[in-house]
Every structure is written in structure tokens, then in C-alpha cells.
Amino acid sequence: MRLRLVLRGREPRWLVVLLIAIAVVIVFAVTAGPIRLAGANPRAAYQRYLITPLTSFTSFTEVLLASTPLLFTGLAVAIAFRAGYWNIGGEGQFLAGATGAVATGFAFPGLPAALAIPAGLLGGVVAGMLWGVVPAWLRATWGIDEVVTTLLLNPVALLGVQALVTGPWRNSQTGFAVSDSLAPGYALPTVIPDSSVHLGFPLAVLLAALIWIVMSRTVTGLRVRAVGLSPDAAAFSGIGVRKVHFGAALISAGIAGLGGAVQVLGVTHQLTPQVSDSYGYTGIVVATLGGLSALGVLLVGLLLGNITVGAQNASLALQLPPQMGQIISSSLLLAVVGMLVFRRYRIVRAPRDTAHQGGAE
Amino acid sequence: MNLPLWAMVTAMLTTATPLVFGALGELVTERAGVLNLGIEGTMYAGAFVGVLVAGSSGSVWIGLLAALVTGVLAGLFVGVFTVTLGVNQHVAGIGTTLLLIASCNFASRLLYGGGSVPQVPKFSQLLPDVPVASQYLLTYLAFLIVAPAMFVLLRSTGFGLRVRAVGDNPEAADAAGISVARTRYAALGLGGMLMAAGGAFITLAMLGTFTLNITNGRGWVCIALVIFARWRVIPAVLGGLLFAAVDALQLQLVITPQFAGIPQQLMSALPYLVVIGALVVAGRSLRYPGAYLKPYRRT
């Protein structure tokens, strides 16, 4: 018996919920084995990953903190992918943004907070854009594949950060490969008392709202979506496809850079090679699972922040290596994307003989 | 400035080996119409499983074999998403890479704790005292067997014809009786095996152990090489040699007094930048395989 996928006549609304539920069950099933191998009880582990972070005020604020960089990189990827520009360089742009914020802080150490914070964030945006502009320009002028150029610039960005912190920016007190701390004026204020949640989180939410409005309520958003859906049709209706790609690429890189700056001003207060914990790559997971919509990014970013905190928690309590968090998020990505195919297609038994089937089958 | 030319050529051939394996693996899958961004993870998994099995079995050959099997499985895994389900190839590939790297790191942490992975049996060099020729067996295999075999396979065999047909025009291939899905799975399996061989070379030949971030973007370099080569075997091999030559050069320059002021990391970044530059020169107005990125479904 052979099976094949054919288009559904209509897409029932409850189906999406069912398919995502199946995907979650698949993720539980495939990760239970490794969790057992690590000597932990899968049910206890999932409790740690999903429920425990929400049960206390302190750990809930940790979730908000952990999700903040993912919201920025997720929004960055969502905008680019929506326009059909495959920016996979979020990691490098995030690192560039972190570097730009620190450079601004070192250049103007005496600024009062009211000026220092906007300056530092702007430094991050500009640096992220600078890191993203070369692939964008190469794509727009010569059609050079942006997937490859953005990917290749990620290791280059990390090497650049390492060169800075082992060279001119090496810590002047300890001699370790981290930069000096920024002046106190550059620290983002906390927004929830008795927690480390800083201004970056509401900033990310505000940015998500802004992007949602632009994408769904303005002509610009319509253009971007049109180019992403069908560049040929968009070009035919008079939209400058290259311009839209270029613009989306720059904004995407700027948002990733802003994320890097926020992480420096809000959390690390110095440049370290570990400032990004693969946030750029995880941003692809966040954006895709979020359906490339700003609201979706917000929800998935919080979910993955939750799993990150849960993974640290489970690492201490159950001796489960924290990489299980990444295993869960990446297998969730694949399972959901795979299951959502069945929203539009259903499985049928293939007829034994079809008109254009040759003898070699 | 005196550069030790022969030593550099020797190093170049060694450095190029994993890139040649990886690029040829990516080349065959892309020829079949599938962009496999799982390459970075597949190389990583080949590197890790090779060490794991070589260490536990005491045989470097069994380690290599296990890595190759892992690569085939990784390729078929990507096939489930890109061929059978037909999801977006960028997402399927990146997801696979993230999953494989996280799984290897998880297993590494579980088996070896936070500490370093012990040394395992590794390949030794053939002809150790002869300049240039003192290479690992796998390097000889890559340049003298695998690359020519891929050239012939794609150009002159029925399998190669089917791969090119399903990559360029799957509708026509299907009408001619070629199974698009089966051919793409075969290409992904073969490609995954080659990618994993490249990863295993890094651990089982070059290092004899495994460290985190072992592939360090080499998979992405391979993707660039395939485009640079316009999906042809010989230019892909030459591209691998170009990257390796720049890498050998920068390693020499780092220890040359005249260049002492330049940070070593910026030198390490040089090969990546050269590859981007090569893409700019050779990657304009490309003709991609006709079905690149497109899943195939009968209508």
C-alpha cells in the first residue's frame, strides 16, 4: 500500500490545535528516552521545564529575563523571513550589536543615564545594521545568496568579539578575556521590583506591538508580505522587490543588534564572547514557531524563556544536562512544522495506477 | 619573508579534506533539489559519534563506520521533512542542525561530564616523513577516490542522471518513471554520509578527541563552496583547497614577526571572508538547480 499527500478541500479550524497537540506529544515521546538515560524521570523533568518556572514570583521574573533576547532575535528573523529574505545571521548581528553598545559606552563614559541608554541602544542598532548591510547589499545588487553570506558572518563576528576582548578591550583589572564594565549610567533600570527584569523586556513587547501594527495595518506591511508570498507577483504589481528585501534585511539586522545592546546594558554590562547563548539561531526557532507574526514571537519567546529557566533548574535539581532545553526547542520546531503540513494536506492511499506513472516504479 | 611552502601545502591538503567531503555531500543533495542546511549538525554528529564509538570499541575504523551510518540517518531524517512532508528547507535544515548539535552536546555532557573528552584511537599519517604526501588515508580517499567517483557518478551513471533530473525538473522526471522521492532520499543519504565523513575526519584524524563547537562553521563554508562551484564537482574541490590555502597562510602569518600586531582571531576570520569574496566574484547570475528549495508533489 502506498500513501500520498493530497490537498484538503477545506481547513477545519480545530485542526491546527490538534496538530500542535500531536507535535507536543511527539516531542515528549522522543525526549523521554534521553531523559531516562540521564537518570531522571521524564515526568519530573517536564514538570521542571514547563510548570516549575511559573510557580514562584522569582522564577517567573527569570522567565521574562531569559525570554528578552529571544524576543529581539525572534522579531528580527520574523521580519526578514516575512519578506522572503533568509537572514540567518542573527547571531552575528546580535554580537555586533553588543559590541556597538560597549563601544558607545567606552566612547562616552560620562553621559547621564537619560542620554547614555538611548546612545548605547542606538550604537547596538547601528552596529547590527552594519553587520547585516553587506549581505543585504550583495543580495540586492548581484543576487548573491544571503543564506550563505549571513551564515558565514556569524563565526566572523564571534572571532571579532574574541579579538577585542583579548586585545584592546581586555579587562584592565583582572586581565580576563572580557571587557571592562560600562559606566553605571549605561545600566538599564529594572522594571519589576526585587527582580532582574530590566527595561529591555517592555521594550521588546513594545517593539512587537509596533511591528504587528506595521505588518497588519499599513501599506508598508502589505508590501513586505506581498514580496514574501510571491516576489514575481509583487514585482508585477509595481513593488520594488529589491528595495523591500534590502529594507527588511536592514531592519532585521538592526533589531538583532538592538537585542545584543539590550543584553549588554541590561544583563552583562560588559562585552564577553558568551554574551549570546545562540540567541541568533534560537531566534529562527522562535520566529518560525511563532508563525512569523509579532504576537506569535511574543508567545513562543516566553515559552522558550520558560524552558530555558526550567532547563537550568532541572540541571541543578535532576543533574540533567542543560542542553536538554535546546533539544526540546529544536525538536518542537521540527515536530510542529512537520505536523502543520497536515493542515493543508491529508494522507490518502495512492491509487495503484495513475495516468503519468511509468513502468519503472 | 620566508614561508615554509611545503609544510603549508601539506597543511592545506589536510585542512581541505573535511571541506571536500562536506561540499561533495552538499553538492549531491542540492543537485537533487534539496538545500540541506543540516550539514553543520551532520558534520558535528559525525565528529562526535566517530569519537564515541572509536573510544568504546577501541577501533578507529568502527568509529568511522558508525559516523558514516549516523550521516546516512541524518540525511534521511532531513528527507522526512523536505521530501515526504515538503516543509520549508531552510527551517528543516536549521532545525536539524540545532537538534543534532544539542543532542551531541547533551550526550557528551552525560558521558564525559563537564571535563574534556579522553583521547581515542586515531588514524595515523601515511608516509610520515615525505613532505606533502604525509597525509591521512581519508585525505587520499577524498581527493583520489571520492571526488573523481562523484564526478563520474553525477555525469555518467543512471543514478547521477536521475539525481540531476529530479533536481532540475521533477515533473518531467516523474513522467519518465523516475521516483522523485526515492532519488532524493538516496541523494540525501549519500550526501549525509559524506558530510559525516568530513566531521569524523576532524576528530578521528586531525585531533583524536572531541571538543565543543568542533565544526566551527565548516558546514556553512561547504554550502558556500557548493554555490561558488556552481554545483560542479571539480570547482567545489578547488574551492575547498582555496579556503584551506588561506587558512594555512593565516596560520603562518600569525607566527611571522611582521604580522605580530594583527590579532590572531582576525587572521582566523580571513578564510571566511575570502570565501564570501569568492562568492561575490563567482556567485553572480547563477543558474540554480531548477527545483532548488521546491518540494515535489504530484498534482
Contacts between the chains, C-beta under 8 A, distances in Angstrom:
chain1	res1	chain2	res2	distance
A	4	B	298	7.1
A	5	B	85	7.9
A	5	B	86	7.6
A	5	B	297	6.4
A	34	B	103	7.5
A	34	B	106	6.5
A	34	B	107	7.9
A	37	B	110	7.0
A	38	B	106	7.9
A	38	B	110	5.5
A	86	B	90	5.6
A	88	B	90	7.4
A	88	B	94	6.9
A	138	B	280	6.3
A	142	B	280	6.9
A	142	B	283	7.6
A	142	B	284	4.6
A	142	B	285	7.8
A	143	B	284	6.7
A	143	B	285	6.9
A	143	B	286	7.5
A	144	B	279	5.8
A	144	B	280	6.1
A	144	B	283	5.1
A	144	B	284	6.9
A	145	B	227	5.7
A	145	B	279	7.6
A	145	B	283	6.8
A	145	B	286	7.9
A	147	B	35	7.8
A	147	B	37	7.6
A	147	B	90	6.9
A	147	B	223	7.4
A	148	B	220	7.0
A	148	B	223	5.5
A	148	B	224	4.5
A	148	B	227	6.0
A	148	B	276	8.0
A	148	B	279	6.5
A	149	B	224	8.0
A	149	B	276	5.6
A	149	B	279	6.8
A	151	B	217	7.5
A	151	B	220	4.2
A	151	B	223	7.1
A	151	B	224	7.9
A	152	B	217	7.1
A	152	B	220	5.5
A	152	B	221	6.9
A	152	B	224	6.0
A	152	B	272	5.0
A	152	B	275	6.3
A	152	B	276	5.7
A	153	B	272	7.5
A	153	B	276	7.6
A	154	B	217	6.8
A	154	B	220	7.6
A	155	B	216	6.3
A	155	B	217	3.9
A	155	B	220	7.6
A	155	B	269	7.5
A	155	B	272	6.0
A	156	B	269	4.6
A	156	B	272	5.0
A	156	B	273	6.7
A	159	B	265	4.2
A	159	B	266	7.0
A	159	B	268	5.4
A	159	B	269	4.4
A	160	B	265	7.0
A	160	B	266	7.3
A	160	B	269	6.8
A	162	B	265	4.6
A	163	B	263	3.9
A	163	B	264	7.6
A	163	B	265	3.8
A	163	B	266	5.2
A	166	B	263	7.0
A	166	B	265	7.2
A	167	B	263	4.9
A	281	B	94	7.0
A	281	B	98	6.2
A	282	B	98	7.8
A	284	B	91	7.4
A	284	B	94	5.4
A	285	B	95	7.3
A	285	B	98	7.0
A	288	B	88	8.0
A	288	B	91	5.2
A	321	B	105	7.5
A	321	B	106	5.0
A	321	B	109	3.8
A	321	B	110	5.9
A	323	B	102	5.0
A	323	B	103	7.8
A	323	B	105	4.6
A	323	B	106	4.0
A	323	B	109	6.3
A	324	B	106	6.0
A	326	B	98	6.5
A	326	B	101	7.9
A	326	B	102	3.7
A	326	B	105	7.9
A	327	B	99	6.6
A	327	B	102	4.6
A	327	B	103	5.8
A	327	B	106	6.0
A	329	B	98	7.7
A	330	B	95	5.5
A	330	B	98	3.9
A	330	B	99	4.0
A	330	B	102	5.9
A	331	B	99	5.7
A	333	B	91	7.2
A	333	B	95	4.6
A	333	B	98	7.5
A	334	B	81	6.5
A	334	B	92	7.0
A	334	B	95	4.4
A	334	B	96	7.1
A	334	B	99	6.6
A	337	B	81	7.3
A	337	B	87	4.9
A	337	B	88	7.2
A	337	B	91	5.6
A	337	B	92	7.1
A	337	B	95	7.1
A	338	B	80	7.5
A	338	B	81	5.8
A	338	B	85	5.1
A	338	B	87	6.1
A	340	B	87	8.0
A	341	B	85	4.7
A	341	B	86	6.6
A	341	B	87	6.1
A	345	B	297	8.0
A	354	B	298	7.5
A	356	B	174	6.8
A	356	B	175	5.0
A	356	B	298	7.9
A	357	B	177	7.4
A	358	B	175	7.1
A	358	B	176	6.2
A	358	B	177	2.4
A	358	B	178	7.9
A	359	B	177	5.9
A	360	B	177	3.6
A	360	B	178	6.7
A	360	B	179	7.6
A	361	B	177	6.7
A	361	B	179	6.4
